[in-house]
Every structure is written in structure tokens, then in C-alpha cells.
Amino acid sequence: MANERSFVTISVVSAQHPGRARFEALLAAEEKVEPADWMPEGYRKTLIRQIAQHAHSEVIGMQPEGNWISRAPTLKRKAILMAKVQDEAGHGLYLYSAAETLGITRDEMVRLLHEGKQKYSSIFNYPTLSWADIGCIGWLVDGAAITNQVMLTRCSFGPYARGMVRICKEESFHQRQGFQIMETLCRGSAEQREMAQDGLGRWWWPSLMMFGPHDSDSTHSDQSMAWKIKRVSNDDLRQQFVDMTVPQADYLGLTVPDPELRWNPERGHYDFGEIDWDEFWAVVRGNGPMNRERIAHKRAAWYDGAWVRKAASAYAARHTGQVG
């Protein structure tokens, strides 16, 4: 009887679209959906939304760190930070390229970002006030990104999953670089330790916000999980990050700014306080400390660089025989 029901289900699914049965078979077999495969329109739109947001975040995320390249405390730190910012640009390139396989152009994604119709991670709307903030971005922000992105190497969409393999390896370097900055500060003078503690105090909660709203309040989470675009829930990822990061803060001798934080031996996890969701949604809606400055800078860079894109296109066209 069960086999009969399965046959009826597959027959109905197949009748809806010839490619749907193969799409669902790929998901069930943990195989990759490729750009040439048939996919539901909702799956395609969800991927475009998520990958574009990820790409925009990599590019916008260059701003708060780029702000410190000229003020890095040593030549070595300057070189490392420059390499890190260049990596973020490369990540954006991989991700825009992955999104383009879904039928949207890079210019269209940039236009939607500039018009406020696509988003980037809310974390990049906070200012970098001290050198410790660069350490916190590497340690906490990139640490949260790795927690979220490792699961994306198993995303059901092939180009996204493959791009994430390299991105995660480079983000691991970024996270280690940030932690090493914090370690150096914590082993330094009282003023440097105070700077490190201040940075943690300002970046802890925004880092927890990076995982998005509670699963019960998330618009897209359930469907993304069903399509295997996403493999772990927002709340489970946030818990993983807290469990990983609190011992690191203890090692550094820093205090996590959460009076409700404590180890729960029964759960085998840390309990922690509630995020200020009013702040989270305010930043998401464009009312964070740096929202307007970030997007204004992004628009200006896009328009100021138009001549470079035009020259590169003309050069490419000339050398492929498209123009005389």
C-alpha cells in the first residue's frame, strides 16, 4: 500500500512538470541541482535572494575594515588586513558568479541593492571605532560567518556549495587573524585590554544577530531547509556559535556582556540572554548606525568605477572580434 501511495505521489508530481520528479530525486539522494536542471521558481528565487545577500555582504563588509588599512599599527598588520579585504572582494565575485547561473545579471543585483530591494548582513552597519574592532570582526563576525557557511558547502545547489568550500577556508584564516589581534591586545597594557573588552562589549550581540530571527519568526527558514539550501536552523547555529566562542573569551580573559550567560550541564550547552530584536529589525530596515553611509559609499564607488567597467568591456569585445 505504501508503495502504491508513493507511485501515485510521483505520478502527480511528474504531471506537474517533467523535471520536478528529477529535482526531488536529486534532493532525496543528496546530489546537487545544477543550473541546467529544472527547478521550482521559488527555489530559484530563494537562491537568488540568499546568494545575492551573501555577495553584497562580502562587498559592503570591505568598508569597515578598509577604513583601518591606513591606520593599522604595524606594516605586517597592514599587509594582513589588505589581504583580508582583497579576499572579501574575491568572495563577492564567486558569489555573484554563482547567482548569475540562475539567470540574473550582476548589474541587476547591484541595482536592486542600491534601490533597497536586496539586503546585506546587518552586522556591517556598525562602526569600527578602534583597532580592537578589527579583531572582533575577524574573531566574532567571521567566526559567526564560518558557523553559518560550513553548512552551505552541503547546499543542494551545486555552484553555491562549491564556491563555499574555498570561501570557508579563507574565512578560517580571517577568524584566526582576528583572534590573534585580540590575543595580542589582551596580553598588552591595561589600556589595550580595556580596548579589547570594549570591542567585545559592542560586537557580541550584533554577532548573535547575524544568524537571523528565531526559527519561529523566520519567513524563509522552513522552506529553505526542505529544499536543502539551508541545513541547520537559525537557533541551532546561534547555539553552536555561543558554545564555541564563550570558551575563547574565557581564554582571553574577557567578559561576555551577557549577565544571563551560564553553562547548563543538563543541556550540555550555554544558556544566554535574549537578543534586542527591536535593534535587530531597526538595522535590517535601514535605521542602523551606519546604514546610510554604507550604501551611499557603495553607490558612489559603483558610479565612480563605471569607466573601468566600460573600458574592460570594450577591451574584451575588441579582442574577441566583436568590434573593429
C-alpha positions in Angstrom: 0.0 0.0 0.0 2.9 2.4 0.9 4.5 1.7 -2.5 1.2 2.3 -4.2 0.8 5.7 -2.5 4.4 6.6 -3.4 3.7 5.7 -7.1 0.6 8.0 -7.0 2.6 10.8 -5.5 5.4 10.6 -8.0 2.8 10.4 -10.8 1.1 13.5 -9.7 4.4 15.3 -9.2 5.6 14.3 -12.6 2.4 15.5 -14.2 3.0 19.0 -12.8 6.3 19.3 -14.6 8.5 16.7 -16.3 11.6 17.9 -14.4 10.0 18.0 -10.9 10.5 14.3 -10.2 14.2 14.5 -11.0 14.6 17.7 -8.9 13.1 16.0 -5.9 15.1 12.8 -6.6 18.3 14.9 -6.5 17.4 16.4 -3.2 16.5 13.0 -1.7 19.7 11.5 -3.0 21.8 14.3 -1.5 23.0 15.2 -5.1 23.5 18.7 -6.5 21.0 20.6 -8.5 22.9 22.3 -11.4 21.9 25.4 -13.4 20.8 23.4 -16.4 18.4 21.3 -14.3 14.8 22.1 -13.9 14.0 23.8 -10.5 10.9 25.3 -9.0 10.6 29.1 -9.4 10.5 29.5 -5.7 13.8 27.6 -5.3 15.4 29.8 -7.9 14.2 33.0 -6.3 15.2 31.9 -2.8 18.7 31.1 -4.0 19.0 34.5 -5.8 17.9 36.3 -2.7 20.2 34.4 -0.4 23.3 34.3 -2.7 22.9 38.0 -3.6 22.6 39.0 0.0 25.7 36.9 0.8 27.6 38.6 -2.1 26.5 42.1 -1.2 27.6 41.4 2.4 31.1 40.4 1.3 31.4 43.6 -0.7 29.9 46.0 1.9 31.9 44.2 4.5 35.1 45.6 3.0 34.2 49.1 4.1 34.5 48.8 8.0 37.8 47.0 7.6 39.1 49.1 4.7 38.7 52.1 7.0 41.6 50.8 9.1 44.1 49.8 6.4 45.9 53.2 6.6 45.8 53.1 10.5 46.9 49.5 11.2 49.5 49.6 14.0 52.3 47.8 12.0 53.3 47.1 8.4 52.7 43.4 9.0 49.1 44.1 10.3 48.5 46.4 7.3 49.6 43.7 4.8 47.4 41.1 6.5 44.4 43.4 6.6 44.9 44.3 2.9 45.0 40.6 2.0 41.8 40.0 4.1 39.9 42.8 2.4 41.0 41.5 -1.0 39.7 38.1 -0.1 36.3 39.6 0.7 36.2 41.1 -2.8 37.0 37.7 -4.2 34.2 36.1 -2.2 31.8 38.6 -3.6 33.0 37.7 -7.1 32.5 33.9 -6.6 29.0 34.5 -5.2 27.8 37.0 -7.9 29.0 34.4 -10.4 27.1 31.7 -8.7 23.9 33.8 -8.7 24.4 34.7 -12.4 23.9 31.0 -13.2 20.3 31.4 -12.0 19.5 33.9 -14.7 20.1 37.3 -13.0 22.9 39.6 -14.0 25.4 41.2 -11.7 24.3 44.7 -12.8 20.7 43.8 -11.9 21.7 42.6 -8.4 23.7 45.8 -7.8 20.7 47.9 -8.9 18.4 46.0 -6.6 20.9 46.6 -3.7 21.1 50.3 -4.4 17.4 50.6 -4.6 17.0 48.8 -1.2 15.3 45.8 -2.8 18.0 43.4 -1.8 19.8 43.3 1.6 23.2 42.6 3.1 24.1 41.4 6.6 23.1 43.9 9.3 26.4 43.4 11.1 28.2 45.7 8.6 26.0 48.7 9.7 28.0 49.1 12.9 31.1 51.4 13.1 34.7 50.3 13.7 35.8 52.7 16.4 39.2 51.1 17.4 41.7 48.6 16.3 40.1 46.0 18.6 37.0 46.3 16.4 39.1 44.8 13.5 40.0 41.9 15.9 36.3 41.5 16.8 35.2 41.4 13.2 37.7 38.6 12.5 37.1 36.7 15.7 33.3 37.1 16.1 31.9 38.2 12.8 33.9 35.9 10.6 33.5 33.2 13.3 29.7 33.6 13.0 30.0 33.5 9.2 32.0 30.2 9.3 29.4 28.7 11.6 26.7 29.6 9.1 28.7 28.9 6.0 30.1 25.4 6.7 26.6 24.0 6.2 26.4 25.8 2.9 29.1 23.6 1.5 26.4 21.0 1.6 23.8 23.2 -0.1 21.7 21.5 -2.7 22.6 24.0 -5.4 26.0 23.0 -6.9 27.6 26.4 -7.8 26.8 27.8 -4.4 28.1 24.7 -2.5 31.3 24.6 -4.5 32.0 28.3 -4.1 31.6 28.0 -0.3 34.4 25.4 0.0 37.0 27.9 -0.8 35.3 30.8 1.0 35.1 28.8 4.2 38.8 28.0 4.0 39.7 31.7 3.6 37.2 32.7 6.4 39.0 30.4 8.7 42.2 32.4 8.1 40.2 35.6 8.7 38.8 34.3 12.0 42.3 33.2 13.2 43.7 36.6 12.3 41.0 38.4 14.3 41.5 36.2 17.4 45.3 36.8 17.2 44.7 40.5 17.3 42.5 40.1 20.4 45.1 37.8 22.0 47.8 40.4 21.4 45.7 43.2 22.9 44.8 41.0 25.9 48.4 40.3 26.6 49.3 44.0 26.4 48.8 47.0 28.5 45.8 47.8 30.7 44.6 50.2 28.0 44.9 47.6 25.3 43.0 45.0 27.4 40.3 47.7 28.0 40.1 48.3 24.3 39.6 44.5 23.7 36.9 44.3 26.3 35.1 47.4 24.8 35.2 45.8 21.4 33.7 42.6 22.7 31.0 44.6 24.5 29.9 46.3 21.3 30.2 43.4 18.8 28.9 40.4 20.8 25.1 41.0 20.4 25.3 42.1 16.7 27.3 38.9 16.0 24.5 36.8 17.5 22.0 38.8 15.4 23.9 37.5 12.3 22.0 34.2 12.5 18.7 35.9 11.9 15.4 35.8 13.8 14.2 32.8 15.9 13.2 29.9 13.7 9.5 30.5 14.7 9.8 34.1 13.3 11.7 33.3 10.1 9.9 33.7 6.8 12.1 31.5 4.7 13.8 29.0 7.0 11.4 26.1 6.8 11.2 26.1 3.0 15.0 26.5 2.7 15.5 23.6 5.0 13.1 21.4 2.9 14.9 22.3 -0.3 18.3 21.6 1.5 19.5 25.1 0.6 19.9 25.5 4.4 20.9 22.6 6.5 20.8 23.9 10.1 18.2 26.2 11.8 19.0 29.8 12.9 18.7 29.0 16.6 20.9 25.9 16.4 23.6 27.8 14.5 23.4 30.6 17.1 23.8 28.0 19.9 26.8 26.4 18.1 28.5 29.9 17.9 27.9 30.7 21.6 29.2 27.3 22.7 32.3 27.7 20.5 33.1 31.3 21.4 32.5 31.6 25.1 35.5 29.4 26.0 37.6 31.5 23.6 36.6 34.7 25.5 37.4 32.9 28.8 40.9 32.1 27.4 41.4 35.7 26.5 40.3 36.8 30.0 37.4 38.8 28.5 33.9 39.0 29.9 31.0 38.3 27.5 28.4 41.1 28.0 25.5 38.9 29.0 24.5 38.6 32.7 22.3 35.6 31.8 25.2 33.6 30.2 25.9 30.3 32.1 26.8 26.7 31.4 23.8 24.4 31.6 25.1 20.9 32.4 21.7 19.3 31.7 21.5 20.6 28.1 25.3 20.4 27.6 25.1 24.0 26.2 25.4 27.6 27.3 22.2 29.4 28.2 22.3 33.0 27.1 20.1 36.1 27.2 17.6 37.3 24.6 18.7 39.5 21.7 17.3 43.0 21.4 15.1 42.3 18.5 13.9 45.9 18.2 17.5 46.8 17.4 17.9 43.9 15.0 14.8 44.9 13.0 15.7 48.6 13.1 19.1 47.8 11.5 17.5 45.4 8.9 15.1 48.2 7.9 17.8 50.7 7.3 18.0 52.5 10.6 21.3 51.2 12.0 24.3 53.4 13.0 25.9 53.2 9.5 23.2 52.0 7.0 23.0 55.3 5.1 26.8 55.8 5.0 27.5 52.2 3.8 25.0 52.2 0.9 25.9 55.8 -0.1 29.6 54.7 -0.3 28.7 51.6 -2.3 26.6 53.7 -4.8 29.4 56.2 -5.2 32.0 53.5 -5.8 29.8 51.9 -8.4 29.2 55.1 -10.3 32.8 56.3 -10.0 34.1 52.9 -11.3 31.7 52.9 -14.4 34.6 54.0 -16.7 36.7 51.0 -15.6 33.8 48.5 -16.4 33.2 50.3 -19.7 36.9 50.2 -20.7 37.2 46.5 -19.7 34.1 45.6 -21.7 35.5 47.5 -24.8 38.8 45.7 -24.4 37.2 42.3 -24.1 34.9 43.0 -27.1 37.8 44.2 -29.3 39.9 41.1 -28.5 37.1 38.7 -29.2 36.5 40.2 -32.6 33.2 41.8 -31.8 34.3 45.3 -32.8 36.6 46.5 -35.5 
